[in-house]
């Protein structure tokens, strides 16, 4: 231990390198999906960090412990990757006593955890936005009706793109806001307090909603809902005029007032780091184990398993006349899978199968409409909430599966 304390920085850097090498496959997969955002967040953390009197090591350790506990039990690689990112922040803080709350928000924002949450919320958000667009436009143009994300105008159907509807700019908007805050701090040689940061982030989120709202209105008015140059140009212009420009104006009213404090180096952070390291190594080895999914265990006899085939280790497919059934691990979001295969999500709502709630989705592809019913199943009970079934699995270790049944609508 004395040797470790003597060469603290060198030892911690070696530990960090070992962890990164051990988790190379997980890290490379995360970088593939959010490379620009992750690199920008790390850059912001190094550039915008400041000395703080608040001992960050304990809250960071608590967060790492929570993420690793869930990762260890559920083998959730996205949470493990986020814990590794927070561990790097903990190391940097132990070296410099500097920390950036703005960059921390960006790191959370570009994590796979937020992406998963974002994917689940996109459908609800876009339907609400389309409804309020309808409320406004019906007073100016002749709209027969609205059905989810479909607008019927003069007997013609106009569908707003369902994959992201401009909400992919949500992350970019918050990252731009973080950059603006950091540059303003450097310009003034002072720092924003946490309340100012939270308020500004809230304003950025509101501006993002406004930007997407007017983007949809513009796309409908120009009847430009197909992916082309004009479509993307409208998205970029709305992003600039309704997000970037207002942020540049509003930042003038947010004046950083906090001076960088001169503080003594925090003691005993080495023990926190050693404990966090042990937890990270334990989870890194555990998460590499391949566990059986048990997708077909105690499956209802109504599903003809003998007629099914394995698409991969996480997806079992059953094809019967007029119905397609997928049995998957709960990590597979049907909405993401369907939109990724070119289907347009028209409507999503809860319905009942027997006395239990399930999801019902109306979607369309090649002018053919389908109904897709799906739910999570644990111990023969049906659920519509992913966090709920994951909590059950976390503390009981019971197997969880997702069942998705799709049928073609009768014309």
N, C-alpha and C positions, 0 to 999 in steps of 0.2 A: 504493500500500500504506500509506503514511504517513497519508493521508486516511482510509483504512479503519480504521486503528488509533486515530486520533483520535476518530472517531465510531463506536466499536466497537458499542455497544449498539443505536444507531439502525440501523446497517448490517445487523446480524444480524437485527433485527426485520423489516426490509424484505426480506431474503433469505427469512426464514421465511414471510412473507406471500406472496411470489412463488411459493414451492414449494407452499403450500396452494392458491393459485388455479390453478396449473398442474395440480394433481392433484385438482381439485374433484370430478370424477365418481367417482374411486376412493374419496375420503374420504366422500362422501355415501352411497355404497353401504355402506361399513363402518359408518357411524353408523346406518343403517337397521336393521341386524341386531343391533347391540349398543350402542345409544345410552346406556341407563342405566348399563351397566357401564363404558363408556369415560369418560363424564362423571364418574362416581364415582371412577374410578381417577385421572383428572387432578386432581380435587379433593383426593384423598388425597395425591397427589404434592406439591401446593403447600402443603398443611396440615402434612403429616408429615415433610417433608424436614429434614435436619439437616446440619451441617457435618461433613465427614469428612476424615481425613488420607490416605485412600486416593485416588489419582488415578483418578477414574472415567472421564475423557475417553478414555483409551486402550482400555480394555475395551469401552466403548460404540462407539468408532470401529471396532474390530475386528468387533463384532457387526453394525453397520450395513454395513460392507464385505461381510461374508459374505452377508447378506440381499440386498443389492443385486446382488451377483455372480449369485446364483441367479435373482433377478427379471429381470435383464438377459438371461440366457440362456434362461430358461423363460417369460418374460412372466407371472410369478406376481404378480398384483396384491395378494394378501393379504400377501405378504412385503414388498412395497414399502410398503404402508400401515403395517406394523409398523416398518419402517425410518424412516418419517417420524415416527412417535410417539417413537421412541428419539432422533431428531434434536432434537425439542422438549425432551426430557429433557437432552440434551447442552447445548443453549442455556441452559436454566435453570441447570444446574450451572456453566456458564461465567460467568453473571451473579452468582450467589450463593454458589458453592462448597458448595451444599447438595444432598443427594440422599436419596431414600427407597427402600430396598430392598423395603420392604413394598408400596409403590405400584408398583414395577417388576414385582413378581410379579403384581399385579392387571392391569397393562397387558398382560403376556404372556397372562394367563388369558383376557382378553376379546378377544384378537386372533383374526382369522379362522383363523390357523394352528392355535391350540389347538382351535377349533371343529371344524376338519377332522379333527384327530387324535381328538377326542372322538367324532365321528360314526362313525369307523371302529372305535373300541373299544367303543361302546355295546352292540352285539349280543353280544360275548363276555362282557362284564360282567353283562348282564342274565340270560344263560343260567346263569352260575355262581351268581348270587344265587338264581334260581328253584330250582336244584338243591338248594342248602342249605336253602331254605325247605321243600322237599319232605322232606328228611332229618329236619327237626324235626317238621313237621306230621303225618307219617305215623304218629307215635307217639300222636297225640291224636285225629285224625279219620281216617275211612276214605277214603284216596286210592288209587284203582285203579292209576294210573300217572302219570308226567309225561313230556311230549314237548316239549322245548324250553321254551317259555313257556306251554304248555297243561297245565292240571291237570285230570285226569279223576276226578271225585268223584261217587260214587253214579250212575254211568252218565251224568253230565252233564259237559260240557266248560266249564271256566272259563279264560279267557285273560287274562293280565295285560297291560295296555296296553304295546304294543311301541315306541311312538314315542320315549319317553324313560324310562318307568318310574320317574319321580321323579328320575332322574339329571340333569335340567335344573337341579335345586337344587344341583348340585355347584359351579357358579360362584357362586351366591348364598351358599352356605356359606362358601367361601373369601373372598369379598368381605366378608361379615359378620365373619369372623375378622380380616381386615386392619383393619376399622374398630375392632374391639375392641382390637387391639394399638396402633393409633394413639391412641385415646382414653386408654388406660392410660399411654402415653408422655407425653401432655399432662398427665395427672393427676399423675404422679410427677415431671415435669420432668426426666426421664432417658430413656435410649433402650435398646432391646433390641439385643443383638449379633446377628450374622448366624446364629450357631448356634441361639440361642433362637428366631429367626424361622422357621428351617427345621424345627425340632422342633415348633413350634406348628402350622405348616402341615401337617406329617405327621399330627398328632393330628386336625386338622380333616378331613383326607381319610378317616381311619379312622372318625370320627364320621359322615361322610356315608354311608359304606358301611353302617354300623350302622343309620342312619336309614332308608335305602332297604330294608334287609333287613326291618326291623319294619314298614315301610310295606306291603311285599308280603304279609307274614303277615296284617296287619290287613285288607287288601283281600280276601284269600282267605277269611278267617273270616267277613267280612261279605258275601261274594260280591258285592262292589261293584267290578267291573272296568270298568264302562262310565263314560264321561265324564259326570259329574253333580256336583251340589253336595256330596254326601257324599264322593264320590271325591276332590275337591280339598280338602275339609276335612280328610280323613285325611292327605293329603300335607302340608298346612300344619302340622297338629298334630305329626306325626312330625318335621318339620323343627325345630319349636320345642323339643320335649321331648328329642330325641336329638342336636340340634346346638347350638342357641342356648344352652339352659340349661347343658349340660356345659361349653361354652366360657366362659360367665360364671363358672362355678365354678373351672375350671382356670386362668383368667387370674390368680387370686389366688396361684398358686404360681409364676407367671412374673414375677419382679420385674426391671424394667429397672435396670441398674446403671451404664450408660455415661453419663458427663457429656458435654455438648456441648463439643467441643474448639475452642480458638481457634487458627486456622491462618493461615498466610500464603497469599495468593492464588496459585493455580497459574499458572505462566508458560507461554507458548507454546501455550495452548489455542486461540488464534485460528487458528493454522496447521492444527490438527486440524479445526477447524470449517470452514475454507475448503476443505480437501481433501474432507471429508464432503459439503459443499455441491455441489462439482463432480460427485461421484459420484451424488448424488441427482438433480441436473439431467439428467445423461446418461441415467440410467435412466428418468426421467420422460418424456423424449422418445422413448426406444426403446420403452417399454412401450405407447405410444400407437399404434405401428404395428400394422396388422392383418396377421398372418402366415397363410399357408394351413395348414390342419390336415392335409391329405394323408391323410384318414381312409381313403380307399379305395385308396390306393397299394399295389400288390403284395398285394391282398387275395386270399385263397384262392378258387379258382373254384367251390367248393362253395356260396358265397353268391350268390344270384341278384340281382345288383345291379340288373338291368333291372326287377325287380319292387319295388324299393325307392323310398322318397321321403325327401327331406330335411325333417326336423321343424324344424330350424334349422341354422345353420352349424356346430354342434358335435354334432349328432345325426342319424344316418341310420337309417331304420327299414325293415325288410323283413318283410312279413307273408306267411307261407305256411301251408297247412293244418296245424293243431295245433302251430304254433310261431311265436313272435314274436322277432325278432332286432333288437337295437339295436347300432349301431356308434357309439361316442362318443369324445370326448376323455377322457383319464384323470381330469380334474377331476370328472367325474360319478360319484358314488358310487351304485351300484345300490340299496344298502340304503336310502339317504336318498330316492331317487326312488320306490322301491316303497312305503315307509311313507308318503311324502307323498301317494301316490295311494290310500291307504286299505288297503293290504295289511298283514297282520300277519305278521311274521317269526317262524316257529316254530323253525327250526333252521338253523345255518350251520356248515359244516365243509369241509375240503379233501378233494378226491377227485382222480382221475386221468382225463385224456383222452389216450389213448395212453400215452406214458411221461412226460407232463408234468402237473404239478399245476395244478388249477383250483379255483375256489370253487363249492360246491354249496349252494344255499339252498332250504329248504322254507318256503313261505308260503301264506297263506290270505286269501280275500276272498269275502264272501257265501256262506260255507260250501263254497266250492270251493277245493281245494288245488292248488298249482302247484309245479313244480321250476324254479328259475332257476340257470343255470350261467353263470359269468362269469370273465374273466381279462383280464390286460393282455397286449398283443402288441407285440413290438418285434423287427424283423428276423426275422419268422416264428417267433420263440420265444415261449412262453407263460410268464407270471409271475403270482404271486399277491400280490406285495409292491409297493405303489405307490412307496415310497422307492427300491426297487431299480431300477425302470424309469426313475424320474426322474433318478437318478444316471447311468444310461446315457445318457439324453437330454442331461443337463447337460454331459457331457464329450465326447460323440460327435455331438450334434445330430441323432440319428436320430429319425424320427417314431415316436410311441407312440399306440396306440389301445386302447380298452376294448371288448371284445365280450361281449354279454349275450344268452344264448339262454334263452327261457322256454317251458315246455310245461305243459299241463294234466295233472294226475295221473289215471291210469285208476282208476275206482272199482271 
